[in-house]
Amino acid sequence: MERRQIQLPLSEQAVRSLKAGELLALSGPLYTARDAAHKRLTETLQQGLPLTVDLQGQTIYYAGPCPAPPGQVIGSVGPTTSGRMDAYTPLLLQHGLRVMIGKGQRSPDVIAAIQSYGAVYLGATGGAGALLARHVRSSEVIAYPDLGPEAIRRLVVVDFPVIVLIDTKGSNLYLSGPAQYRRDR
């Protein structure tokens, strides 16, 4: 199956066109953020303060990159378990976050928020961080440098391979994939 070429950031219409199970190749800017950064973003919003990063229409990749080896843009940049961000995700979606990339299932509250706010959850292959790093063309810390690897980074990626795990309608590959496998056996 060929990967659909996608340019980031995604419009609302483009996000709504994605279907669970579809293979994508992302190109353009995205942000890395893990639980410590998510906690700060959420606390900032709860205090009524402006965010250091404009999330409107943006993509967050749940990753904490390793330091870059000599001559490389970035070290290994594999996905972290997305459930660690579930407590923070609905509020960030409410404030314009459109795309999330990680690994693992999401809570019912997050799935409901994905549907409500017209967002999408994409999966990157766990354990393939060194290979995924080959798709990163630039990396810059843009917020919370004191968090080290958990600082928010702006990455520019080319043909970054992902799969649509949960689409805007709530179709969930973690449910439909095993069901399809059982039917095909």
C-alpha positions, 0 to 999 in steps of 0.5 A: 500500500502506498503512503499518501503524501501530506503537507503539514500543517493540516487544514481542518478539511484535510484532517477530516479526509483522513481514515483510520488505517491509512498510511501517510508520509508527513512533510513540514513542521511539527512539535515534540512534547511529552507529559512534562511539557503537556502539564505546563501547557495545560497549567498555562491555559488553566491560568488564562495565560497565553501559550508559548506555542500557538497550537492552532491547527498544529501537530504534536509528536509525543517524543523526547528526542535523544541528543544528536550524534556528530553530523546529524540533525537529531538523535533517535526520535521514537514515539512515547506512549500516548496514554501519558498525555490523555489527562491533558489532551482534551484541553489542548484539542479545545485550544486548536491542536489538530494532530497527535502522533504517538503509540498506544491506545487512547482513553474514551475521553480523548477519543470523544474529544478527537471527534468533538474537535475534529482532530486525528491521532496518528501512530509512529512505529515504536522501536524505530526512533533511529530510522524515524530520525532520518526523516527530520531535517531540522530541530529547534528547542522553542519552549521549556528548555529546562525540561531537557529532552522533554522541551518542546521542539519544532521539527521539520520532517520529510516523508515521516511515516505514520498510520492513522489510528483514530480519525475524526469520526472515532474510527479506531484502528486498535479495534477495527484492525483485530476485527478485520484480522479475525474476519480474514482468518 
